[in-house]
Amino acid sequence: MIGNRGADGCNVVTIKEIAEMQALADEWLRGGSRIGCVPTMGALHEGHVSLVHRARELSERVVVSIFVNPIQFGPQEDYKSYPRPFERDLSLCEENGADAVFIPAPEEMYAVDFQTHVAVEELTTVLCGATRPGHFQGVTTVVAKLFNIMKPNVAVFGAKDYQQAVVIKRMVRDLNFDINIVVAPTVREPSGLAVSSRNNYLSEQEKVEAATLYQALCLGESMIQKGERTAEKIKKAMHHLFDAVPSSRIDYIEIVDADTLQPMETIHKAVLLALAVFIGPARLIDNKVVEI
């Protein structure tokens, strides 16, 4: 355990070993403190900071995990190149009220003969689950492990990863974790682009082009608010916006039930507009819930 002092004067510790994190969580709980956790893969930004602030509002102790989880990346994805600016991440945690930062190594989290996984079924067959096979099994497995290690009363996730939040809520419900899952709003740049660690991959011009994701969501929302109820017409209009974006390659644009994530042909209740688009080298996701 390594101690540091944050800008707000609170002591911050960095922990690398599972047993040590569990012991600290037990100590906090015995003392009557509620624990809030923010699971991350690092490369922290304003969105993560907002999650830490929300966890602080809901609990007496806040722990941030920083772990680039190898089992949620596909063979051709960016596990090796994923940004890992640890010193900057630690400073952000210190400055924004975290009490502990849990930073395990992959071999600490996964034994050589590791063979147990957590899988949520139907919710992971659509959207990102359809184009990233195995991704959500990796997410739910590592989050379940982190919950057992950090022992939180509340865990805070971001709305940008809407499907992830829905999947984790279902895992928590189905497996009876005694944890409150809180979803905090997406933080955006002035252009509307959702802040993301993968925005670091973009050139300045590509960042301008990436704002088209949010523009497409706003177009879809506007069409629904004006009375359009045919999902295919809305998706085509959203697709069309990317014709003028030379660096773009659409993974998916979908309109789904906001609760079940199943595709919706005719809109008759709240829907999730969701898209994943490659802008240059970066696969970016975004979404918007539209009520009717």
Backbone torsions as a table, in degrees:
resi	resn	phi	psi	omega
1	MET	NA	128.3	-178.8
2	ILE	-114.3	125.8	-178.3
3	GLY	-93.7	144.3	175.0
4	ASN	-139.4	167.9	177.1
5	ARG	-124.2	123.9	-178.4
6	GLY	-79.0	169.8	-178.8
7	ALA	-63.4	-24.2	179.2
8	ASP	-87.7	3.9	176.3
9	GLY	91.6	-7.3	-178.0
10	CYS	-82.1	150.6	177.0
11	ASN	-77.2	135.0	178.3
12	VAL	-121.8	133.0	178.5
13	VAL	-118.0	145.3	172.7
14	THR	-108.0	132.9	-172.9
15	ILE	-128.1	133.7	-178.6
16	LYS	-110.4	-19.2	-174.4
17	GLU	-106.2	138.4	-178.1
18	ILE	-59.1	-48.4	-176.7
19	ALA	-60.6	-36.3	-179.9
20	GLU	-69.5	-38.9	177.3
21	MET	-66.0	-42.4	178.7
22	GLN	-63.1	-39.5	-179.7
23	ALA	-65.4	-40.6	178.7
24	LEU	-66.4	-42.0	178.0
25	ALA	-61.5	-41.9	177.8
26	ASP	-61.0	-40.8	179.6
27	GLU	-62.6	-44.8	178.8
28	TRP	-61.4	-45.7	-178.0
29	LEU	-65.5	-40.3	177.2
30	ARG	-62.3	-30.8	179.1
31	GLY	-80.4	-0.3	177.2
32	GLY	89.7	10.6	-179.5
33	SER	-86.9	139.9	168.4
34	ARG	-82.6	141.4	-179.0
35	ILE	-108.0	128.8	172.0
36	GLY	-110.6	135.6	179.9
37	CYS	-123.2	150.4	176.3
38	VAL	-128.5	97.8	177.8
39	PRO	-75.1	128.1	179.7
40	THR	-139.2	168.2	169.7
41	MET	-105.4	16.2	179.3
42	GLY	81.5	-160.6	-171.7
43	ALA	50.6	51.9	-169.8
44	LEU	-67.5	148.6	-179.6
45	HIS	-142.7	-172.0	-175.7
46	GLU	-58.7	-32.0	177.7
47	GLY	-63.2	-46.9	177.5
48	HIS	-62.2	-40.8	179.3
49	VAL	-58.0	-40.6	179.2
50	SER	-64.1	-32.1	178.2
51	LEU	-69.8	-39.9	177.7
52	VAL	-62.9	-43.2	178.8
53	HIS	-61.9	-40.7	179.6
54	ARG	-66.4	-41.0	177.5
55	ALA	-61.9	-37.6	178.6
56	ARG	-65.2	-36.2	177.9
57	GLU	-64.7	-28.4	-171.5
58	LEU	-101.9	-4.0	-173.4
59	SER	-153.6	163.0	178.6
60	GLU	-86.6	-26.5	179.8
61	ARG	-126.1	137.6	-179.1
62	VAL	-125.8	129.1	175.3
63	VAL	-123.1	132.0	176.7
64	VAL	-107.3	129.1	173.3
65	SER	-99.0	139.3	175.2
66	ILE	-123.4	107.5	-176.6
67	PHE	-153.3	113.9	175.3
68	VAL	-80.8	104.9	-167.6
69	ASN	-82.4	108.4	-173.5
70	PRO	-63.9	-28.4	-172.3
71	ILE	-82.3	-0.1	174.9
72	GLN	-103.1	4.7	177.9
73	PHE	-102.8	139.0	173.6
74	GLY	-79.2	169.4	-176.4
75	PRO	-58.9	-33.0	-177.0
76	GLN	-100.9	11.2	-177.0
77	GLU	-93.0	-175.8	-163.5
78	ASP	-98.1	38.3	-179.0
79	TYR	-59.1	-48.3	-175.7
80	LYS	-68.6	-34.3	-175.9
81	SER	-94.3	-2.3	-178.0
82	TYR	-58.6	132.6	-174.4
83	PRO	-62.0	139.3	-178.7
84	ARG	-134.0	64.5	-179.7
85	PRO	-83.9	72.4	-168.5
86	PHE	-59.8	-45.8	-175.9
87	GLU	-61.0	-41.3	177.1
88	ARG	-64.8	-42.2	179.0
89	ASP	-59.9	-44.5	-179.3
90	LEU	-62.3	-41.1	178.7
91	SER	-62.0	-41.6	178.7
92	LEU	-63.2	-40.2	178.0
93	CYS	-63.6	-43.0	179.1
94	GLU	-61.4	-43.6	-174.3
95	GLU	-73.5	-18.1	-171.7
96	ASN	-118.3	21.5	165.5
97	GLY	94.7	11.9	175.6
98	ALA	-73.5	144.1	175.5
99	ASP	-91.9	-29.3	-179.2
100	ALA	-148.8	151.0	174.1
101	VAL	-124.9	121.3	-179.0
102	PHE	-99.4	118.1	-173.3
103	ILE	-129.6	69.0	-177.5
104	PRO	-73.9	154.1	170.6
105	ALA	-81.8	156.3	178.7
106	PRO	-54.3	-39.2	-178.9
107	GLU	-70.9	-20.8	174.1
108	GLU	-73.5	-35.5	-177.4
109	MET	-84.6	-31.5	-174.5
110	TYR	-130.4	110.0	175.5
111	ALA	-64.2	159.8	-179.3
112	VAL	-56.8	-35.1	-178.5
113	ASP	-102.8	26.4	179.0
114	PHE	-58.9	132.9	-177.8
115	GLN	-149.3	19.1	-178.6
116	THR	-113.8	129.8	-178.5
117	HIS	-132.9	157.0	175.9
118	VAL	-111.6	128.9	-178.4
119	ALA	-129.5	126.6	169.2
120	VAL	-99.5	132.3	-164.6
121	GLU	-88.6	-86.0	-168.2
122	GLU	-58.6	-38.3	-176.9
123	LEU	-65.0	-16.4	-176.3
124	THR	-103.9	8.9	-179.1
125	THR	-94.3	-5.0	-174.6
126	VAL	-119.2	174.0	176.4
127	LEU	50.8	-126.0	-177.8
128	CYS	-63.0	-29.1	179.1
129	GLY	-65.1	-29.9	-179.4
130	ALA	-73.4	-31.8	-175.6
131	THR	-104.7	-7.8	177.5
132	ARG	-128.1	72.5	-176.7
133	PRO	-57.8	133.6	179.2
134	GLY	87.2	-12.8	-175.9
135	HIS	-59.6	-51.6	-174.0
136	PHE	-72.2	-28.1	173.1
137	GLN	-62.4	-38.8	175.7
138	GLY	-64.8	-38.6	179.9
139	VAL	-67.0	-50.7	-176.7
140	THR	-66.2	-34.3	178.4
141	THR	-65.0	-47.5	-177.6
142	VAL	-70.2	-36.0	179.7
143	VAL	-67.5	-40.0	176.2
144	ALA	-60.3	-42.3	177.9
145	LYS	-64.0	-44.7	-179.9
146	LEU	-62.8	-37.4	176.8
147	PHE	-62.6	-40.1	178.7
148	ASN	-70.5	-23.6	-177.9
149	ILE	-89.0	-45.4	-175.3
150	MET	-90.0	-16.4	173.8
151	LYS	53.0	51.0	-175.6
152	PRO	-79.4	155.1	167.0
153	ASN	-87.2	-29.0	-179.4
154	VAL	-141.1	141.1	176.8
155	ALA	-127.0	136.3	-174.5
156	VAL	-114.3	129.0	178.3
157	PHE	-126.1	164.2	-177.7
158	GLY	-97.5	146.8	-179.0
159	ALA	-69.9	-19.1	177.3
160	LYS	-57.7	-37.5	176.9
161	ASP	-94.5	62.4	-172.2
162	TYR	-60.2	-47.4	-179.0
163	GLN	-61.5	-42.3	177.6
164	GLN	-57.5	-44.5	-179.3
165	ALA	-63.2	-41.8	179.0
166	VAL	-63.7	-42.6	-179.7
167	VAL	-64.4	-43.9	-179.5
168	ILE	-66.9	-39.9	175.9
169	LYS	-58.6	-41.3	179.5
170	ARG	-67.3	-41.6	177.0
171	MET	-58.7	-45.7	-179.4
172	VAL	-62.2	-42.2	178.5
173	ARG	-66.6	-48.4	-173.5
174	ASP	-69.0	-32.5	-177.0
175	LEU	-101.7	7.1	173.0
176	ASN	60.7	36.8	169.7
177	PHE	-67.1	134.7	178.9
178	ASP	-89.8	65.2	-174.3
179	ILE	-136.9	134.2	174.8
180	ASN	-88.0	121.7	179.0
181	ILE	-96.0	121.5	-179.0
182	VAL	-113.9	133.3	179.6
183	VAL	-111.4	118.8	-177.5
184	ALA	-96.2	151.4	-176.0
185	PRO	-62.0	153.0	175.1
186	THR	-66.1	135.3	174.8
187	VAL	-97.0	134.2	-174.1
188	ARG	-123.7	152.4	170.4
189	GLU	-75.2	165.7	-179.7
190	PRO	-54.1	-29.3	179.5
191	SER	-74.0	-11.8	-174.1
192	GLY	100.1	-14.5	178.7
193	LEU	-60.5	126.8	177.7
194	ALA	-66.3	132.0	178.5
195	VAL	-65.9	140.5	-175.2
196	SER	-157.7	147.4	175.4
197	SER	-60.6	-32.2	-177.8
198	ARG	-76.9	-8.2	172.2
199	ASN	-62.8	-20.6	177.9
200	ASN	-64.1	-19.5	179.5
201	TYR	-78.1	-13.5	-169.7
202	LEU	-89.9	143.8	168.2
203	SER	-75.5	170.5	178.9
204	GLU	-60.9	-40.4	178.6
205	GLN	-66.6	-40.6	178.7
206	GLU	-65.3	-32.7	175.7
207	LYS	-63.8	-38.7	176.4
208	VAL	-62.1	-45.2	-178.9
209	GLU	-67.8	-32.1	-178.0
210	ALA	-66.3	-21.1	177.1
211	ALA	-62.7	-15.0	178.2
212	THR	-62.1	-27.6	178.4
213	LEU	-58.2	-48.9	-178.6
214	TYR	-69.2	-36.7	177.4
215	GLN	-60.8	-38.8	178.7
216	ALA	-65.9	-41.0	177.7
217	LEU	-63.2	-42.0	179.6
218	CYS	-66.4	-35.9	176.8
219	LEU	-63.6	-46.9	178.6
220	GLY	-59.7	-43.8	178.3
221	GLU	-61.1	-43.4	-179.6
222	SER	-61.8	-42.2	180.0
223	MET	-62.7	-41.0	179.2
224	ILE	-66.2	-43.6	-179.2
225	GLN	-64.4	-27.3	178.6
226	LYS	-86.9	0.6	172.5
227	GLY	112.1	-5.0	178.8
228	GLU	-68.7	131.5	-177.0
229	ARG	-123.3	-2.6	179.5
230	THR	-91.4	112.5	-173.8
231	ALA	-60.5	-37.6	-176.0
232	GLU	-64.0	-39.0	178.7
233	LYS	-64.0	-40.2	-179.2
234	ILE	-67.9	-42.9	-179.9
235	LYS	-63.7	-38.9	178.5
236	LYS	-63.1	-41.3	178.7
237	ALA	-64.8	-39.3	178.3
238	MET	-66.8	-42.6	175.7
239	HIS	-56.0	-43.1	-173.0
240	HIS	-60.2	-32.0	-179.8
241	LEU	-59.4	-30.4	-176.0
242	PHE	-81.7	-7.1	177.4
243	ASP	-60.5	-28.5	-178.2
244	ALA	-94.3	9.5	-178.2
245	VAL	-112.3	97.7	-171.8
246	PRO	-63.2	-27.0	-176.9
247	SER	-87.3	0.2	-171.3
248	SER	-91.6	148.2	170.3
249	ARG	-142.9	117.9	-173.7
250	ILE	-79.8	126.9	171.6
251	ASP	-83.9	-55.3	173.7
252	TYR	-157.4	152.5	165.2
253	ILE	-131.6	119.3	-174.1
254	GLU	-135.0	153.6	172.4
255	ILE	-122.5	116.7	-171.8
256	VAL	-132.6	161.5	173.0
257	ASP	-58.7	128.7	-175.0
258	ALA	-65.6	-19.9	-179.4
259	ASP	-96.6	-48.4	-174.3
260	THR	-93.8	-16.2	-177.0
261	LEU	67.8	12.7	178.7
262	GLN	-83.7	144.6	-177.9
263	PRO	-57.0	145.0	-179.5
264	MET	-124.3	123.7	-179.8
265	GLU	-85.0	-42.9	178.1
266	THR	-118.8	124.2	-173.5
267	ILE	-79.9	121.2	-178.6
268	HIS	-136.1	2.2	179.0
269	LYS	-156.8	-175.7	-180.0
270	ALA	-57.5	134.7	-179.2
271	VAL	-125.8	158.8	172.0
272	LEU	-106.9	121.1	168.5
273	LEU	-88.6	121.1	-174.6
274	ALA	-135.0	141.6	177.7
275	LEU	-148.9	152.0	172.8
276	ALA	-132.0	124.4	-174.3
277	VAL	-137.6	132.7	170.9
278	PHE	-80.3	125.4	170.3
279	ILE	-115.8	110.6	-172.2
280	GLY	57.2	-126.0	-176.3
281	PRO	-86.3	-5.8	-170.0
282	ALA	-105.2	131.2	171.4
283	ARG	-90.7	115.0	-176.2
284	LEU	-111.8	142.6	176.0
285	ILE	-121.7	154.7	175.3
286	ASP	-161.3	166.8	-178.3
287	ASN	-161.5	166.3	175.4
288	LYS	-152.8	130.7	175.2
289	VAL	-88.6	130.7	-179.4
290	VAL	-120.4	120.6	176.8
291	GLU	-89.2	151.0	174.2
292	ILE	-129.4	NA	NA
